[in-house]
Each structure stands twice: as structure tokens, then as C-alpha cells.
């Protein structure tokens, strides 16, 4: 009897890596990819492979590449914007190649749900000239992970696996195969071809271009590409869109010739040509960029086939946002010229209630932002923000973020502003994990060039936004305890920053004084707001509003804490209170007390 287990798509990818005999796993957390490595870390000791949360995606890819240089199978995972950080080694790895198997899991976020953009990793794969798999279900994601390792070893190239948010987080019964037990020694074989020189790069580029045709030919027979011929109308689809197409066709009661593409780059010609020769027109339905569509147009042109090919280029399929069954059904109804009775029979759903994003009740970042705003009150100031849950500081009533670009950019944006905007105080905010990720280089640059900025490090002792993963400032790694804790304050002092303060943001008076001193200092200064994430602690006390409340609502209007709730003309504190005591410190009527929970 086949053993199955209900797995999330990301867990299925991790299981595929384990079954493939992975020896090294590295990652930096980022939704929707985080659970791939979290799962790998959980089973690392049981199955005897190495796993690490790396300080950023570039480092993670290079660690995995080193293992693959020696012939081991290695996997690295990240989200789509993380691939930008890893782009430098990625582009040259395509030329250098590897000896073992190297799989790069890049989770895309159409929508986007939790990202700065919705870039399409399939385009990045084309840019790097690397093969990519596009799973539509958790089972397929697991199977493709194993196939990606095999292809990587055959071609000596890194291979990209590109799940999207829905595939990452949906659950399915997945077939569980035996995990191989291999005691294998790996040796790095020295060779001049491991060292990239311009002359070698030219030769390897020729090889890489030749590999495109070889891989496309191999994909002709991939089980992940499936063609079913029904009539003279064709639909081509890829990834999770395949599920939407099938369901939409069933709802419309229509049949078409359907090509499911699981290997979108390089696109195999054989199934595409077979479809083109058996249909008069077709539509390509894929999320984000027209990666498959553009390649089909090229194949049709090369083979002198004059077909009507619809999709994103004629704007029948949107290039932005996430597809779903309703959207795909409307697209297909229009393309096929049939009535969408399902939509006609349905009354529109009521609008969802508006819910503004907000920091958690008792979040120390709220106190940090409030203290910073109090410290610069009456002075022109710019708050340069960064990527993390603290990005929510942009929302009213805090209004404490004026810029946010990408991870680590707060320091460098503030530095650039300080060089052209005189008479203005420039503050940069980033988290503790982001400090190690890409904040350090910007801070070194600020010190070297004597930028007149104040860096506020929001140290909540975790990587909160992506699931509370560890980082170098904590006494643990992905797989256990670690005594090599790197102090952010000591790093800042070692860089030559003479004003470095560590304060508890819950102590508002102390926090305000520290930021004020740093802002008044000429040159780079650092204030570390150190207080653990509120979701990691069990509060022993809560706050309570007494009869002294005068209904001024200063606490609500200044802090915006969701635990503060209006009750007629006055305020009460709800059950989400964590007892941080910040509201007590801002209440002008001294109407809030701390009591045992």
C-alpha cells in the first residue's frame, strides 16, 4: 500500500529534497518560501544532512554551490525578491556549472500578498539561461524537486524550481517514498575551470547556449508536460493556472486541446508543435509574464505556422496580479465565445470588510517609532524604512515611515538624502535580522563616508515577519543551540561608530532621550531598541483603564494599539493587551494602571 501524508507544498518540496539525498540545505526566510527550509531544518539530524539559515540569499546560494562543487546534492530556498540578492553568484554559476546537483527553490508571489513586487522568476531563469520547473500541486512540487536534482547532475547546471504562493501553501496527500541511505564521501577536484576568467567566461557562454537546445530536447519527454488533443481549439497553461483552467472548463462545459507545461524554460518544441499542427487557434494562460506565450510565438514563427496565438500580448490575459478560477473562466468564455452562465447565476459577493494592517498589541516597534517621533518633534526629519513587520509603522497614527525600497536600503537611502538635504534629520530604521542581511554594508558605507544619519535598529530577537527564524544575533541556529552570538552593538562600535546606545523601547523616557542624543550627534549614530517580539513572551501583567479616564483618547490617537478600544466617550483595554505599559506612559490623566494578568 502506498504511504501518503498530508503536506503543504513547501513541505512537499523539502520531502523531495530529502528523498533525493540532499546533503546541504541553506536559505534566508521569506514568505511564501520559508517552510521549505523550516521543514528541512527539522529533519536534518534525523537524515544526516547539514542545514543553515544563512545571513542572506547570496550567502545561502554560495554555501550550497560550494557543496555542489564537491559533488554533493544541495538545495537553497528563497522568495522571488531574494533572488535579486543572489543574482551575482547565480549569473556566473550558470557559466561555471557544478559537479553535484544544485536546486534553487524560488517562491514567486503573484498578487503580491507579502512582497515588494511580483517579479516572475521564469524571466530570471531565461536571463540566467537556466532550466526551470513550474509545479501546479504539492505532489508535483515534490516530484519536480527530485527531477531537478537529476537534471542538475546531468547538465552540470543549477536548476530552478519555481512554486507560487498557492502551490507553496496549499495542502495535498503526497506519496512518501523511502529515503535513501548513502554514506558517500565528497571531494572537491581542483581544476582551472572553477576559476572564472574573461577568456573562460566566453568559452563557457558558448557551452551554456548549446545547453539550451539540449535541455529543451530533454524536456520534450518530460512527464511534467502533458498534451491532450480534443478539437481544433487549444489552450496552453503552466503552473497553478493549470488547475484554474481545468476547473473553469468544467464549469463552462467546454472541451479543448490542452497542453500543460511543467517546464516553461527552455520550452520543449515537440509537444508545442504537435499542438500547433492540430489546432487552428490557441490561448496561453499563465500568471505574470508571457514566458510560455513568447516562446510559443517564436516556435510558430520558426516553423512558418500562421496561428492565432492569444494571451497577454493581445491583453486577453492580465500580466498583473494573481489568477483564479473566476478570472480564468471569464477569459475562456470570451475566447471560446460562450456564455459564462456560472457568473450570470451568481450574485456578487458582499465586499470584504476593510482591515488596515496594524502592528500587534504591545509590539515594541510601536514604542520605538513613537519614541523616535517624540525625539524629533519640532524638527524637520525623514524616516527611512525597511522590509519587515515594522514596515507597518507607515500606517496612521504612527505615520513613521517615509521611504521603503528593499532590504537594507534604509541606511543607504538615509545616507543619500543626508548628502543633499540640509537642515533635516535623517533616521533609518531596520530590524535585527535585516541588519545582518544587507544592513551591514550600508552602515559600513555610512561610516566610511561620514553620513550624518541616525540608525535605529529594531531588535526584537527574531525574524518575526517570516515565522520567527533565528539570525546571528541569537544563541541558536537552524538546528540547535549556538554560543556564537554576534552583538549588534559591538559590531557598530567595531565599525568606528562612537555613539551607540542600547535601550528598552518600553521605557519611553529613556528611549526618547537616546534617540534625541543620537539625532543631535554629528555623523553616524546608532540606537538599538532592544525588546523581544511580543509574540514570543507570555505576559504576566496587563494594563487597565481606571475611573480617572477623561476620554481624551490620547493613548489611542498617538499609539494606534489594537488593544485600546473606544467605549463611548472613554477608552477600555481589550483582551489582546500584553502589558507593555506604553499606553500608561502616554496617558496625560494617569488613568492607566498595570495589574497582574
N, C-alpha and C positions, 0 to 999 in steps of 0.2 A: 504493500500500500504506500502510495506516495505521501510523504510528510509535507504538510503545508503549515504556514504560520502567517497570521495577520500582521503585515508590515507596512509602515509608512514608506513612501517612495524613497526617501533618503536612507531609511534603514535597509531597504532592499539593495540599494547601491553599495552600502557598507558590507552587506552579506555577500554580494557578488565579489567584492574585493577579497574577502576572507576565503571564499571558495576558490578564488583564482590563485591563492597562495601569496598574497601581498606580504612584503617584508618591512616596508617603511610607509607610514602614513603621516602627512603633515597638512596643516590647514591654518587659516585665520577665520574666525567666525563671521558669519554674515547671512542674514535671512534672505532667501529661503534655503541656504545650503547647510546651516550649522549642524543639523542632526546627522549628516553623513559622517563627519569626524567624531561627533559625540558618541555615536554607536561604535565606531572603530576603536576609540579610546577605551570604551567599556569592556571590549573583548580582547584587548591587546595582550594582556598577561596570559589569558586562557589559551590563546592560539600562538603565542610566541613571536609577535612582531613588534616593531618599535613604532610608537605614536607620539606626536608632539603638536601642541598648539604653538605655532611659530609667531614671531612678533609682527609679521605682515605677510602678504601673499607672495611677494618677491622672494623673501627668505624661504617660505614654505616650498615654493617651486624649486628653488636651488638645492635645498636639502633633499627633496625627492629625486632631483636629477642626479645628484651625487650617488645616491643608492643605485639608480638605474645605470649609471656609468659602469658600475661594478658587476652588472648583470642581474641585479635583483629586480623584483616587481615592486613598484612604488606608486602611490596614489596621492594626489594633492587636491584639496577641495576649497572652493571659494564661491562668492556670488559674482554677478557679472561685472560690477564696478571694481571688484578686487582684481579682475584680470588686467585692468589698466595698470595697477601697481606691479603686477607680474609680467607686464608686456616686454620689458627689457630682456630678461633671460628667455622668455618664450620665443621671441623672434629669432634669436641666434640658436636656440636649441633645435629649431627646425632645420638649420644648416648642419650643426654638429651631429645631431642624432644621438641615439642612446644604444646601449647594449642589451639591457633588460627590457622590461615593459614599464612604460610610464603613462598613466592615465590621469588626465586633468579634468576634474569634475567642476564645471562652471554652471551654477544655477541661475538662470535668467528669471527676471521678474516683470513680465508683461503687466501693464496696469498703469504705473507701477504701484505695488502695495506698500513697499517699505524701502524704496531706493531713490537715489537722486536722479536716475534716468531709467529708461527701458531699452538700453542698447542690446543688440542682437549678437550673441556670441558666434552664431554661424558666420556672420560677416567677419568677425575676428579670425575665425578658422580659415576663411578664404584669404584674408590678408596674410596670415602666417603660413598658408599653404599646408595646413594640417587637416587630416580627416576628422570628421565629427559625426557622432551618433546622436539621434534625437528621439528619446523614448516617449511613448504615449501612455504607459501604465507602469506601476511599480514592478510587475513581473518582467516587463520588457527592459526596464531600467537595470534590473539585476542581470538579466541575460546579456544586455549590451555591455555592461561593465566587464564581464568575463571575456566577451568577444573583443572588446577594446584592448585588453591586455594581450590577447593573442595577436591582434593586428599590429600592435605596437612592437612586439618582438619580431614579427615577420618583416616589417618595413623598417625597423630601427628608427622609428619616429614617435614622438609623443602623440597621443590620440586624445581628443577632447570628447567628453560626454556632457551633453547639454540638456539637463532636465529643466523644466519650467516650474513655477510656483505650484500649479495644480498637481503636477506629477510628483513633486517633492513631498507634498503634504497630504495627498490622498492615501487611503489605505486599501490593501487588497490581500487576499490569500496568496502567498508566494510559495512556490515549490522550494523546499530546503534540500539541497544536495549535501553529500559528505564533504567535509573539509579535509583536503589532502594533508598528510603528514610527511613533510620533506625536511630532512636535515641536509641542507645544501650550503656549501662554502662558496663565498663570492670573492672574486679577486679583480681588482682594477688593473687592466693590462695597459701599460704605458705605450703611447703611440703619439706621434706628432699631430695626428688628425684630431686629437682632443683639444688642441690649442688653435683658436680661431685667428687666422691672419687674413688680410685682404685677398691675397692670392688664393688661399684655401677657400675663402668665402665664395669667390667666383666659381670655382670648381664645384663646390657643394651646392651652389644655387642651380647649376645645370642638373645635378643629380636630383635635387628637390623638385624641379619642374618635370623631370622624367617620371618621378614617382607619382605625380598627379594622375597620369594616364593609367599607371599600373594599379593604383588604389581604386580608381573608378572602375576598371575592368574587374577587379576582385569583388567590388560591391554589386556587380551585375548579378551575382549568385547569392547575395546575402539574404538570409531568411527574414531579415527585418524590412525588406522591400517586397510588397505583395501586390500583384495585379490581378483584378477580376474583371473580365470583359463581359459586358451585358448588352450594350447597344452603341449607337454612334455618338453619344454624348459622354464626355469624360470629365472626371473630377480627380485632381491630384491634391493630396494633402500630406501634412507632415506633423509629427509630434502629437501633442494633446488634441490638436484640431481634428485628427482622425476620428476621435470619439464623438466630437460635436457633429461631424459630417454624417457619420453613421446614424446617430440618433435623429438628426434633422431630416435625413432622407426617409427614415421610417415614419416620422410624424407626417411628412408630406405624401407618403405613399408612392414614392418615386424610386426607380432603379436607374443606375448609371454605370458606366465602366469606371472602376475606381482603382487608382494607384496610390497605395500607402507607401510613403518614403520614410524610411528609418535612418538612412544615411544621406543627409542633404548635401554634404560636400565631402569629396567631389561627387557630383550626381552621376549615377550609373546610366549609361546611354541605352543599354539593351531594353529594360522594361519601359523606358520613356518612348523609345522608337516603336516598340510593339503597341503601345497605347496610341501614339500618334497615327500609326498606319491603320488603326481600327476605329478611329473616331473622326468626326468632322469638325468638332469644336471642343474646347475644354476650358475649365476654370481651375485655377490653383488657389487653394485655401490654406493659408499658413499665417501664423501670428508674426507681427513685427515686420521685418524687411522681406522683399521679394527674392529671397535667396534661391529657392527652388524654381520659382517662376522665371527669373532671369536666365537660369541655366537651361530651362526647357526651351525658351525662346532661342537661345544660342544653338541648341541641338537641332531645333526645327530649321533654323536658317542654314546651318551647316549641311543639312541633308535635303535642302531645297523643298521643304514641306511648307505649303502655304496654309497654315491653320489659323483659326481664330483662337487666340490664347488670352483668356481674361484673368483678372485677379487684381493686383494692386496697381499695375501700370495703367489700367483703364478705370481705376478707382471703384471697382465693384466690391473690393475687399479693403478695409481700412488698414493703414500702416501703423496706426497708433492704438494703444490700449490692448485690452485682453479680449479674445473672442469667447463666446459661449454658445450654447445650443440655439437660443433665441436669435442671436445675431446671425449665425450661420444659416439657420432656417430661412430667415428673410433674404439673405444673399442668394441661396439656392433657389428660392421661389422666384426671385427676379430673374435669375439666369435661365431657369428652366421654363419660365413663362407660365407658371401655375399659381393658383390662388393659395395663399397661406391661411387655410381655414382654422388652424390652431390659434393663430393670433386673432382672427376675427371673432372666434368664440370666447376668447378670454377678455375679461375686463381688466384694465390696467391696475397693477398692484398699487396700494397706497404708498405715498412717499415715505422713505425711512426717516425716523426722527433724527434731527441734527444732533451730532455729538462732537463737540470740539475736543481735539486731542489735549490732554492735560497731564502734567506731572502727577505722580502718585501722592496720596495724602502723606505728609511727613517727609517727602523726598528732600534730601539735603541740598539738592541743586536749587530748589526754590529759595532756600535760605541764602545760598551763595549768591544768586542773582540779585536778591533783594539787598543784601549787604553791599554788593558792588554798586548798585544804583544809588543807595544812600551815600556811599563814599564819594561819588562824583556829582552829587546833587548841586545844581547851580553852576556846573562846569560843562562846556561842550565836550561830549565823549562819543566814541564809536565802539560798539561791542561786536567784535568779530567772532562768529560762532563756528561750530564744527559738527561732525557727524556723531550722533549718539542720542540716547533718550533725552539728554539735556537740550537738544535742538528744540524741544517743546517750550523752552524758555522764550521763544519768539511770540507765543500767544499772550493775549491780554489776561490779567492785568500786568504781568511782568514786563512784557514788551522789551525783553532783554537780549535781543539778537538782531543785529543789523545786516550781517552777511553770513552765508553758509555755502561753501563751494564743494569741498571734498575733504576726506580725512587728512588731518594735519594742516589744512590750509589756513586755519585761524591765525596761527603765529605769523605766517608769511604774508597774508593779506594785511594784517595789522602793521607789519613791518613796512610794507609798501605804502600804505596810507600815511604812516608817520613821516615818510620822506617827502611827501608833497602837501600835507595838510598841517599847517602850523596853527598853534593855539588851541589844539584839540587833543584830548587824552584818548589814547588808543589801547583798548583792552582786548586780549584774546582769551577765549575760553576753550578748553578741551578736556576730555576725560583721561583717566589714568591709563586705560588700555590704548587710547589714541596717542597719548604721549609717547609710548614705546613704539607704536605702529609707524607713524610718519611725523610725529611732532618733534622728535629729537633733532632731525636735520634742520628743520626750520628754526629751532631755538639756537642751534649752533650758528646758523647764518645770522640770526639777530644779534648774538653776542659779538661775532666777528665784525659785523658792520655797525655795531653800536646803535641798534634801533631803539628808539625811545618808546618802549611798549611795556605794558604790564600783562604778564601771562597769569591767568587764573586756572590752575589745574583742579578739576572737579574730581577728586579722588574718592570714589565710593567703594573701593576694594573689590571690584569685579568688572566684567564686561557685561553690563546689565542689559543693554538693548537686545542682544542676540542670544541670551539664555544663560548668563552668569558663568561664562568661561573664565579660566584663570589667565593671568598675564605675569610678566617678570617681576612685578611689584608685590607678588603674593607668595606665601610659603607653600605652594603646591604647583604641580604640573598637570598635564592631561591624565597622567596615570598614577599619581601619588604625591607624597609629601616631598618638599624640597626646601633645603635650608639656604639656598642661594637667592635670598630676597634682595632685589635691587631697589634702593631708596631713591625716590624721585628727588627729594630734597638734596641728597648727597650728589646725585648726578648734576643737578643745577649748579651747586656750589663748585663742583669739579670743572664745570664749563667756564668758571670765572664770574658767575653772577654773584654780586656782593650782597644783594638784598633778597633773601629767600625766607619766607615766613610760612609756617605750618599752623593752621588754626582750625577750630571746630566751627563749622558754619551755624550750628545750633546756638552757639554763643554769639548773638548778633553784634553786641558791642565790640567784642574782640575782633570779629570778622570785618566789621566796618573800619575799625582803626587800622587793621593790617592792609586792607585794600587802599585806604586813603594814603598811608605811608608809601606804599608801592607806586601809586599814581603820582605822588609828588616827587618821587625819586627820578633823577635824570638818567636815562639809559635803561637797559632791560632789567626788569624786576619780576619776581615770581611769588605768587601767593598760592599755597596748596590748601584747598578746602578739604579737610580730611574727615570724613564720616561715612561709615559703611552704608550701602544701599539699604533702604528701609525694608525691602522685601526679604532681606537676609537675617533680620533680627525679630525677636518676639518681644514686643513692648511690655514692660512691667507697669507702665502708667499711661494714663490718657489725660486729655485736658477737658475742662468742664466750665461752662459759662454760668456765672453766678448772677444773683439779682442786681448786681452793680451795672449790668449791661445797659447802656443808654441808647442803643440802636444806631450808633454812628456808622456801623459796618466798615470801619477802617480795616479790620482784620481781613474781611472778605475782599474789599476793593484793592488792597495792597498786595495780598498774597495769592488769592485765587485758589486756595487749597480746597479740594473737593469735600473735605470733612466739615468745612464751615458751611452751614445751611441756613438760609433765611427762615425765620419763624415769625411772621407778621412784621412788626417793626423792629424786632430784635434778631439775634443770631443764636443758633444752637450748634453743638458739635455732634456730628453723626458717628455711626459705628465704625467708620473707616479710620478714625483718629489713631495715630500711632504714638502719641505723647511726645512729639518732638519739642513742644513748648515754644515754637517760634511765634505762634499767634499770641501767646501770653506776653511776649516781649514787645509786640507792636500795639497792643491794646492800650489806648490812652486813658481808659477808665479803670484800669487794673481789675477788670471783670472776669478774667480767665484764671483758673487755678489748675494745678496738676494734682491728680488723685490716683491712687492705686487702681490698677485695672481689675 
